[in-house]
Amino acid sequence: MLQLDPQQRPHLIEIIRNLRERITEAHANGWLGEVEGLQVSLNAAMVKLTSLNRTSADGRPQLLDLGMPLFTDPPAHQSDSTT
């Protein structure tokens, strides 16, 4: 998977701003197909920005503590079925 350079964050934010402006313009002109295509691009850019926000300053993904699993059901009892 390709990783974004954290220094490109301002450029990505500018792309997102531009896409939002273009979506507004397309809505105003009734270009529904254009709106749909731009929305797909905006969603992808937002996913990239979220991913970039999750990386540390040195570009490595940050560790996430998921906690310890909690088992609430007792283990199933297996019966000896030797016949």
Backbone as a printed PyTorch tensor [residue, N CA C, xyz], in Angstrom:
tensor([[[  0.8370,  -1.1770,   0.0000],
         [  0.0000,   0.0000,   0.0000],
         [  0.8830,   1.2410,   0.0000]],

        [[  0.5320,   2.1980,  -0.8090],
         [  1.2870,   3.4420,  -0.8700],
         [  0.9590,   4.3100,   0.3290]],

        [[  1.9850,   4.9610,   0.8540],
         [  1.7800,   5.8640,   1.9760],
         [  2.0750,   7.2840,   1.5290]],

        [[  1.2630,   8.2040,   1.9970],
         [  1.4650,   9.6080,   1.6550],
         [  2.5970,  10.1970,   2.4740]],

        [[  3.2940,  11.1230,   1.8680],
         [  4.3200,  11.8750,   2.5770],
         [  3.6040,  12.8870,   3.4660]],

        [[  3.8690,  12.8830,   4.7750],
         [  3.1930,  13.8210,   5.6750],
         [  3.3580,  15.2840,   5.2520]],

        [[  4.4190,  15.6030,   4.5260],
         [  4.6210,  16.9770,   4.0670],
         [  3.6120,  17.3770,   2.9890]],

        [[  2.9030,  16.3990,   2.4220],
         [  1.9140,  16.6770,   1.3790],
         [  0.5290,  16.9880,   1.9520]],

        [[  0.4150,  17.0000,   3.2870],
         [ -0.8790,  17.2450,   3.9350],
         [ -1.5160,  18.5610,   3.4800]],

        [[ -0.7810,  19.6980,   3.4390],
         [ -1.4080,  20.9480,   2.9700],
         [ -1.9370,  20.8380,   1.5350]],

        [[ -1.2160,  20.1360,   0.6840],
         [ -1.6670,  19.9560,  -0.7040],
         [ -2.9530,  19.1390,  -0.7410]],

        [[ -3.0420,  18.0960,   0.0740],
         [ -4.2470,  17.2650,   0.1300],
         [ -5.4360,  18.0750,   0.6500]],

        [[ -5.2000,  18.9200,   1.6310],
         [ -6.2710,  19.7770,   2.1520],
         [ -6.7550,  20.7370,   1.0760]],

        [[ -5.8400,  21.2660,   0.2760],
         [ -6.2090,  22.1530,  -0.8270],
         [ -7.0440,  21.4000,  -1.8740]],

        [[ -6.6830,  20.1650,  -2.1660],
         [ -7.4520,  19.3410,  -3.1070],
         [ -8.8700,  19.1370,  -2.5840]],

        [[ -8.9980,  18.8410,  -1.2980],
         [-10.3200,  18.6380,  -0.6980],
         [-11.1530,  19.9180,  -0.7800]],

        [[-10.5310,  21.0580,  -0.4780],
         [-11.2450,  22.3370,  -0.5660],
         [-11.7260,  22.5930,  -1.9920]],

        [[-10.8570,  22.3210,  -2.9690],
         [-11.2010,  22.5140,  -4.3690],
         [-12.3480,  21.5910,  -4.7950]],

        [[-12.2900,  20.3410,  -4.3520],
         [-13.3570,  19.4030,  -4.7020],
         [-14.7010,  19.8660,  -4.1330]],

        [[-14.6960,  20.3670,  -2.9200],
         [-15.9420,  20.8660,  -2.3130],
         [-16.5020,  22.0430,  -3.1030]],

        [[-15.6280,  22.9410,  -3.5410],
         [-16.0660,  24.0770,  -4.3600],
         [-16.6490,  23.5990,  -5.6830]],

        [[-16.0060,  22.6390,  -6.2990],
         [-16.4850,  22.1120,  -7.5840],
         [-17.8150,  21.3870,  -7.4190]],

        [[-18.0130,  20.7030,  -6.2970],
         [-19.2950,  20.0350,  -6.0330],
         [-20.3980,  21.0780,  -5.8920]],

        [[-20.1140,  22.1680,  -5.1830],
         [-21.0920,  23.2520,  -5.0230],
         [-21.4600,  23.8410,  -6.3830]],

        [[-20.4520,  24.0660,  -7.2220],
         [-20.6970,  24.6050,  -8.5610],
         [-21.5180,  23.6340,  -9.4040]],

        [[-21.1920,  22.3540,  -9.3310],
         [-21.9240,  21.3560, -10.1160],
         [-23.3770,  21.2690,  -9.6630]],

        [[-23.6100,  21.3490,  -8.3420],
         [-24.9950,  21.3630,  -7.8360],
         [-25.7530,  22.5650,  -8.3980]],

        [[-25.1070,  23.7340,  -8.3680],
         [-25.7430,  24.9680,  -8.8330],
         [-26.1080,  24.8920, -10.3110]],

        [[-25.3140,  24.1700, -11.0890],
         [-25.5650,  24.0610, -12.5270],
         [-26.3890,  22.8370, -12.9060]],

        [[-26.7350,  22.0240, -11.9040],
         [-27.5540,  20.8470, -12.1830],
         [-26.7970,  19.7130, -12.8430]],

        [[-25.5140,  19.6670, -12.6850],
         [-24.6880,  18.6130, -13.2860],
         [-24.5910,  17.4350, -12.3200]],

        [[-25.6560,  16.6520, -12.2500],
         [-25.7330,  15.5930, -11.2440],
         [-24.6910,  14.5060, -11.4470]],

        [[-24.3730,  14.1660, -12.6760],
         [-23.3260,  13.1760, -12.9320],
         [-21.9670,  13.6560, -12.4670]],

        [[-21.7230,  14.9410, -12.6850],
         [-20.4710,  15.5490, -12.2380],
         [-20.3990,  15.5570, -10.7110]],

        [[-21.5150,  15.8580, -10.0740],
         [-21.5660,  15.8550,  -8.6100],
         [-21.1900,  14.4800,  -8.0830]],

        [[-21.7590,  13.4590,  -8.6910],
         [-21.4920,  12.0940,  -8.2380],
         [-20.0150,  11.7310,  -8.3880]],

        [[-19.4270,  12.0560,  -9.5160],
         [-18.0130,  11.7540,  -9.7420],
         [-17.1010,  12.5260,  -8.7940]],

        [[-17.4190,  13.8000,  -8.5900],
         [-16.6160,  14.6040,  -7.6650],
         [-16.7510,  14.1080,  -6.2350]],

        [[-17.9380,  13.6330,  -5.8760],
         [-18.1540,  13.1230,  -4.5240],
         [-17.3080,  11.8800,  -4.2750]],

        [[-17.1760,  11.0330,  -5.2930],
         [-16.3130,   9.8480,  -5.1700],
         [-14.8680,  10.2860,  -4.9220]],

        [[-14.4180,  11.2840,  -5.6710],
         [-13.0560,  11.7910,  -5.4890],
         [-12.8730,  12.4210,  -4.1120]],

        [[-13.8850,  13.1650,  -3.6570],
         [-13.8170,  13.7920,  -2.3340],
         [-13.7460,  12.7400,  -1.2400]],

        [[-14.5620,  11.7040,  -1.3520],
         [-14.5460,  10.6310,  -0.3520],
         [-13.1670,   9.9700,  -0.2920]],

        [[-12.5700,   9.7180,  -1.4410],
         [-11.2380,   9.0980,  -1.4750],
         [-10.1900,  10.0170,  -0.8540]],

        [[-10.2780,  11.3050,  -1.1380],
         [ -9.3300,  12.2600,  -0.5610],
         [ -9.5000,  12.3410,   0.9520]],

        [[-10.7270,  12.2740,   1.4320],
         [-10.9710,  12.3120,   2.8800],
         [-10.4060,  11.0650,   3.5600]],

        [[-10.5270,   9.9090,   2.9080],
         [ -9.9500,   8.6770,   3.4570],
         [ -8.4300,   8.8160,   3.5480]],

        [[ -7.8210,   9.3890,   2.5200],
         [ -6.3640,   9.5900,   2.5390],
         [ -5.9590,  10.5510,   3.6510]],

        [[ -6.7330,  11.6170,   3.8390],
         [ -6.4190,  12.5740,   4.8970],
         [ -6.5560,  11.9200,   6.2690]],

        [[ -7.5920,  11.1310,   6.4580],
         [ -7.7650,  10.4130,   7.7190],
         [ -6.5960,   9.4740,   7.9570]],

        [[ -6.1780,   8.7760,   6.9270],
         [ -5.0400,   7.8720,   7.0360],
         [ -3.7730,   8.6440,   7.3740]],

        [[ -3.6000,   9.7880,   6.7390],
         [ -2.4250,  10.6150,   6.9930],
         [ -2.4380,  11.1450,   8.4260]],

        [[ -3.6130,  11.4750,   8.9310],
         [ -3.7300,  11.9680,  10.3000],
         [ -3.3890,  10.8870,  11.3200]],

        [[ -3.4760,   9.6360,  10.9220],
         [ -3.1770,   8.5290,  11.8240],
         [ -1.7050,   8.1570,  11.8400]],

        [[ -0.9120,   8.7790,  10.9890],
         [  0.5150,   8.4680,  10.9590],
         [  1.2660,   9.4490,  11.8400]],

        [[  2.3870,   9.0050,  12.3470],
         [  3.2000,   9.8640,  13.1980],
         [  4.0170,  10.8210,  12.3400]],

        [[  4.7300,  11.7190,  12.9850],
         [  5.5060,  12.7350,  12.2690],
         [  6.6010,  12.1270,  11.4050]],

        [[  7.1030,  10.9470,  11.7880],
         [  8.1640,  10.3320,  10.9970],
         [  7.6290,   9.4390,   9.8800]],

        [[  6.3120,   9.4420,   9.6920],
         [  5.7240,   8.6910,   8.5860],
         [  5.3390,   7.2680,   8.9000]],

        [[  5.7000,   6.7880,  10.0840],
         [  5.3320,   5.4200,  10.4490],
         [  3.9320,   5.4120,  11.0420]],

        [[  3.1230,   4.3990,  10.7400],
         [  1.7900,   4.3310,  11.3440],
         [  1.8970,   4.2510,  12.8650]],

        [[  0.9790,   4.9170,  13.5340],
         [  0.9590,   4.8850,  14.9880],
         [  0.3540,   3.5810,  15.4600]],

        [[  0.8040,   3.1450,  16.6260],
         [  0.2420,   1.9520,  17.2250],
         [ -1.0770,   2.3080,  17.8820]],

        [[ -1.9880,   1.3870,  17.8480],
         [ -3.3020,   1.5950,  18.4330],
         [ -3.5430,   0.5160,  19.4690]],

        [[ -3.8330,   0.9190,  20.6960],
         [ -4.1030,  -0.0290,  21.7650],
         [ -5.5420,  -0.5050,  21.6390]],

        [[ -5.7090,  -1.7750,  21.3470],
         [ -7.0420,  -2.3550,  21.2080],
         [ -7.5790,  -2.8890,  22.5230]],

        [[ -6.7480,  -2.9080,  23.5630],
         [ -7.1870,  -3.4040,  24.8570],
         [ -7.1640,  -4.9210,  24.8930]],

        [[ -7.4940,  -5.4410,  26.0550],
         [ -7.5360,  -6.8880,  26.2360],
         [ -8.9270,  -7.3920,  25.8740]],

        [[ -9.0070,  -8.5380,  25.2260],
         [-10.3370,  -9.0750,  24.9170],
         [-11.0300,  -9.5150,  26.1980]],

        [[-12.3280,  -9.4090,  26.2120],
         [-13.1320,  -9.7970,  27.3650],
         [-14.0320, -10.9490,  26.9480]],

        [[-13.8680, -12.0950,  27.6090],
         [-14.6780, -13.2660,  27.3140],
         [-15.7180, -13.4010,  28.4180]],

        [[-16.9930, -13.3320,  28.0390],
         [-18.0440, -13.3790,  29.0500],
         [-18.7270, -14.7310,  29.1270]],

        [[-18.6930, -15.5120,  28.0620],
         [-19.3370, -16.8270,  28.0720],
         [-18.3610, -17.8670,  28.5960]],

        [[-18.8460, -18.7720,  29.4800],
         [-17.9500, -19.8460,  29.9290],
         [-17.6570, -20.7900,  28.7660]],

        [[-16.5320, -21.4440,  28.7860],
         [-16.2140, -22.3610,  27.6850],
         [-17.2350, -23.4860,  27.6270]],

        [[-17.5210, -23.9270,  26.4230],
         [-18.4880, -25.0270,  26.2490],
         [-17.9010, -26.3120,  26.8280]],

        [[-18.7460, -27.0930,  27.5190],
         [-18.3200, -28.3410,  28.1270],
         [-18.4050, -29.4480,  27.0730]],

        [[-17.3290, -30.1440,  26.8920],
         [-17.3320, -31.2560,  25.9360],
         [-17.5500, -32.5480,  26.7080]],

        [[-18.5220, -33.3040,  26.2560],
         [-18.7780, -34.5780,  26.9330],
         [-17.9830, -35.6840,  26.2550]],

        [[-17.6040, -36.6710,  27.0600],
         [-16.8960, -37.8400,  26.5220],
         [-17.9390, -38.7420,  25.9030]],

        [[-17.9180, -38.8750,  24.6130],
         [-18.8910, -39.7300,  23.9610],
         [-18.1800, -40.9620,  23.3930]],

        [[-17.6730, -41.7520,  24.3010],
         [-17.0240, -43.0040,  23.8810],
         [-18.0360, -44.1180,  23.9780]],

        [[-18.2900, -44.7510,  22.9160],
         [-19.2730, -45.8330,  22.9020],
         [-18.6350, -47.1160,  22.4960]]])
